[in-house]
Amino acid sequence: MGMIVSLLVLSALIFFHELGHYMAARLMGVYVEVFSIGFGKKMVSFHKWGTEWKIAMIPLGGYVKMKGQDDSDPTNVSLDDDSYNTKTPAQRIFILLAGPAANFVLAFVLYFAIAIGGPSILSPVIGKVVKDSPAFVAGLKTNDTINSINGIKITTWKEMAGIISGADGSLNIEIIRDGFIEYKTLTPTLKDSTNMYGESIKRKMIGIGSAGVTHKLDLGFGETLSYATEQTIFASTMIFTSVKKLITGDVPAKELGGVISIVKITSDATDAGWMSVLFFAALISVNLGVLNLLPIPALDGGHIMFNLYEMITRHTPSEAVLIKLTIAGWVVLFSLMGLGLFNDINRLMG
């Protein structure tokens, strides 16, 4: 079941990405020859609106083949009015940006749906208390609920963690224990920790862990819009930062995952419930949008780079340069895919 859901999620995300390109191309008067989900041998196809719509055997991507655009041979151009080649650089960039934009819009819609369903969030209920930590010394115990810190009402674990990490001096904590309110005072200490990218950092902590208690957020329409917007921006920023840190070496290459990781995590999310599947689908949709904007010639970002060059210099790159950069782009892309697959296999083997 998990494998089927994984393939359906990936196919849906790819479909919306390519649909963005398709709709923008048609809007700009470009003839779309093929709309494919997957690569390789054709399994199912039909013709509609002058386009061949098909599902191919290898469901690890997709493409929209526009008249006059051929990534396998960048010199294969067409000068017809309905060709991609005869459009202005700005029009081509619009078509190229529409795919990633569709992924960001889809992620927003998914987060909006999650917000309507009432997403679960960690409650500020204490689980483990580290011995000799500030929390231990102050007398905090397992199952205590943090009600407020320095007079600020606390409703989620995230709010509590944010206040603690940004603390300047001691904290006055109001807790609920066995139905009674108690007050504790403590001072966070700077400890070694790791951030979401696996980097070693220093963080102010008090020595407690979550009990894993959750509650559902009850959001109004305005709050639902805010939640969807914040989550989309957060996911986009996180992935942009992750890519930057991979490139600069701040995050080791072994952290890069491939399609096996996507399938496994989607399968795990399926076991955890449909809300988890929607969360992961939204994150992968943002991931697709961000990665396709990278300036690699085989991706949308690479084509955008060529068109920006044409806008600035008023002439197109030479055929020799286009061919060399396109080949280099495919080498980089397949190398990244191979590295992700290698890391996935290593993880599976322990």
TORPAZA-166222 format. One record per residue (C-alpha): residue in one letter; x negated, y negated, z. Coordinates in steps of 0.1 Angstrom, whole numbers, padded with zeros to 4 digits, always signed. Layout:
BEGIN
AXYZ/...
END
This chain:
BEGIN
M+0000+0000+0000/G-0028-0024+0009/M-0045-0018-0024/I-0013-0025-0044/V-0007-0057-0024/S-0043-0068-0030/L-0039-0064-0067/L-0006-0082-0068/V-0020-0111-0047/L-0050-0115-0070/S-0030-0112-0101/A-0005-0138-0089/L-0033-0163-0080/I-0050-0158-0114/F-0016-0162-0131/F-0010-0195-0115/H-0045-0207-0123/E-0042-0198-0160/L-0006-0212-0160/G-0021-0246-0151/H-0044-0244-0181/Y-0016-0232-0203/M+0009-0259-0194/A-0018-0287-0196/A-0029-0274-0230/R+0006-0273-0244/L+0012-0308-0230/M-0019-0321-0249/G-0007-0304-0281/V-0032-0275-0280/Y-0022-0242-0295/V-0027-0213-0270/E-0035-0180-0287/V-0037-0157-0257/F-0027-0157-0221/S-0043-0127-0204/I-0043-0114-0168/G-0073-0092-0165/F-0101-0083-0190/G-0108-0054-0212/K-0084-0031-0230/K-0049-0044-0234/M-0023-0025-0214/V+0010-0044-0219/S+0017-0074-0242/F+0044-0095-0258/H+0046-0126-0280/K+0065-0157-0269/W+0063-0194-0278/G+0035-0185-0303/T+0013-0170-0276/E+0003-0134-0269/W+0009-0127-0232/K-0009-0096-0220/I-0021-0076-0190/A-0055-0060-0194/M-0071-0030-0177/I-0096-0048-0154/P-0076-0070-0130/L-0105-0091-0118/G-0097-0123-0136/G-0079-0138-0165/Y-0081-0164-0193/V-0062-0186-0216/K-0077-0186-0251/M-0070-0219-0268/K-0075-0226-0305/G-0111-0238-0310/Q-0124-0226-0277/D-0145-0195-0274/D-0167-0190-0243/S-0184-0160-0260/D-0194-0182-0290/P-0194-0220-0282/T-0202-0227-0319/N-0169-0213-0330/V-0148-0244-0334/S-0117-0256-0352/L-0109-0291-0365/D-0072-0286-0368/D-0049-0311-0351/D-0037-0284-0326/S-0072-0274-0317/Y-0090-0279-0283/N-0120-0293-0302/T-0101-0322-0317/K-0088-0335-0283/T-0106-0364-0265/P-0130-0355-0237/A-0105-0369-0212/Q-0077-0347-0226/R-0100-0316-0224/I-0110-0325-0188/F-0073-0328-0180/I-0067-0292-0194/L-0097-0279-0175/L-0088-0295-0142/A-0052-0282-0144/G-0063-0246-0135/P-0080-0254-0102/A-0052-0280-0095/A-0026-0252-0098/N-0045-0232-0072/F-0045-0261-0047/V-0008-0268-0053/L+0000-0230-0049/A-0020-0230-0016/F+0000-0260-0004/V+0033-0242-0013/L+0021-0211+0006/Y+0011-0231+0037/F+0045-0249+0035/A+0062-0215+0034/I+0041-0203+0064/A+0051-0235+0083/I+0088-0229+0077/G+0084-0193+0089/G+0069-0205+0122/P+0031-0197+0122/S+0017-0181+0153/I-0010-0200+0172/L-0031-0191+0202/S-0017-0203+0235/P-0041-0218+0261/V-0040-0187+0283/I-0073-0175+0298/G-0085-0140+0292/K-0121-0133+0302/V-0139-0156+0326/V-0177-0154+0324/K-0194-0148+0357/D-0212-0179+0372/S-0198-0201+0344/P-0183-0236+0352/A-0148-0219+0349/F-0158-0191+0373/V-0173-0215+0399/A-0142-0238+0397/G-0120-0207+0404/L-0102-0202+0370/K-0089-0167+0366/T-0075-0144+0339/N-0039-0152+0329/D-0042-0188+0340/T-0025-0212+0316/I-0042-0245+0308/N-0014-0271+0311/S-0034-0303+0307/I-0069-0317+0307/N-0076-0352+0320/G-0039-0359+0318/I-0036-0348+0281/K-0009-0321+0276/I-0023-0289+0261/T-0001-0266+0240/T-0027-0246+0220/W-0061-0230+0225/K-0075-0251+0196/E-0065-0284+0214/M-0081-0272+0246/A-0113-0261+0228/G-0116-0295+0210/I-0113-0315+0243/I-0139-0293+0260/S-0164-0295+0232/G-0161-0333+0231/A-0161-0338+0268/D-0183-0365+0284/G-0186-0356+0321/S-0163-0336+0343/L-0128-0324+0334/N-0097-0325+0356/I-0077-0294+0346/E-0042-0286+0355/I-0034-0249+0353/I-0003-0228+0358/R-0009-0196+0379/D+0019-0173+0389/G+0045-0200+0383/F+0026-0226+0405/I+0006-0256+0394/E-0030-0259+0406/Y-0058-0284+0398/K-0094-0277+0391/T-0124-0299+0384/L-0154-0287+0364/T-0181-0299+0340/P-0188-0281+0307/T-0223-0270+0300/L-0242-0269+0266/K-0246-0233+0254/D-0258-0215+0224/S-0230-0206+0200/T-0222-0201+0163/N-0199-0220+0140/M-0175-0206+0114/Y-0204-0204+0089/G-0224-0182+0112/E-0249-0209+0120/S-0265-0212+0155/I-0254-0244+0172/K-0251-0259+0207/R-0216-0264+0220/K-0201-0276+0253/M-0183-0246+0269/I-0168-0237+0303/G-0171-0199+0300/I-0136-0186+0292/G-0122-0165+0264/S-0086-0163+0250/A-0062-0137+0264/G-0048-0134+0228/V-0014-0147+0238/T+0003-0165+0209/H+0035-0186+0203/K+0053-0198+0173/L+0051-0234+0161/D+0086-0250+0157/L+0080-0277+0131/G+0104-0303+0117/F+0103-0311+0079/G+0077-0339+0084/E+0056-0317+0106/T+0059-0289+0080/L+0046-0312+0053/S+0017-0324+0075/Y+0008-0288+0084/A+0007-0277+0048/T-0014-0307+0038/E-0038-0303+0067/Q-0043-0266+0061/T-0049-0271+0024/I-0075-0299+0031/F-0091-0278+0058/A-0094-0247+0036/S-0108-0268+0007/T-0134-0285+0029/M-0144-0253+0045/I-0150-0235+0012/F-0168-0265-0003/T-0191-0266+0027/S-0196-0229+0026/V-0207-0231-0010/K-0231-0260-0002/K-0246-0241+0027/L-0251-0210+0005/I-0269-0231-0021/T-0291-0248+0004/G-0298-0216+0023/D-0282-0227+0056/V-0260-0196+0053/P-0277-0164+0042/A-0268-0148+0008/K-0258-0116+0027/E-0227-0135+0038/L-0214-0137+0003/G-0185-0113-0004/G-0170-0099-0035/V-0139-0083-0048/I-0142-0053-0023/S-0141-0078+0006/I-0111-0095-0009/V-0092-0062-0013/K-0102-0050+0022/I-0092-0082+0040/T-0059-0084+0020/S-0052-0048+0030/D-0059-0056+0067/A-0037-0087+0064/T-0009-0065+0050/D-0011-0043+0081/A-0008-0074+0102/G+0023-0086+0085/W+0034-0107+0056/M+0026-0140+0073/S-0011-0129+0074/V-0009-0120+0037/L+0004-0155+0029/F-0024-0171+0050/F-0050-0151+0031/A-0034-0157-0003/A-0034-0194+0004/L-0071-0193+0014/I-0081-0173-0017/S-0061-0196-0039/V-0081-0226-0026/N-0113-0205-0031/L-0104-0199-0067/G-0098-0236-0072/V-0131-0247-0055/L-0153-0220-0072/N-0139-0228-0107/L-0150-0264-0102/L-0187-0254-0098/P-0208-0269-0126/I-0216-0234-0141/P-0210-0234-0179/A-0190-0202-0178/L-0165-0218-0154/D-0141-0248-0157/G-0166-0270-0139/G-0192-0263-0165/H-0169-0273-0193/I-0160-0304-0174/M-0197-0312-0171/F-0201-0309-0209/N-0171-0332-0215/L-0183-0358-0190/Y-0217-0358-0208/E-0198-0364-0241/M-0178-0393-0225/I-0210-0409-0212/T-0233-0404-0242/R-0206-0406-0270/H-0219-0373-0286/T-0217-0336-0278/P-0246-0314-0267/S-0264-0297-0295/E-0253-0261-0304/A-0287-0248-0292/V-0282-0264-0258/L-0246-0252-0255/I-0256-0216-0263/K-0285-0216-0239/L-0265-0231-0210/T-0235-0208-0217/I-0257-0178-0215/A-0274-0191-0184/G-0239-0197-0169/W-0228-0161-0175/V-0261-0148-0160/V-0255-0169-0129/L-0219-0158-0127/F-0226-0121-0131/S-0255-0124-0107/L-0232-0139-0080/M-0206-0112-0087/G-0233-0085-0084/L-0246-0099-0052/G-0211-0100-0037/L-0205-0064-0047/F-0239-0054-0033/N-0231-0070+0000/D-0197-0054+0001/I-0212-0019-0004/N-0237-0026+0023/R-0209-0036+0047/L-0189-0005+0039/M-0220+0017+0046/G-0224+0000+0079/
END
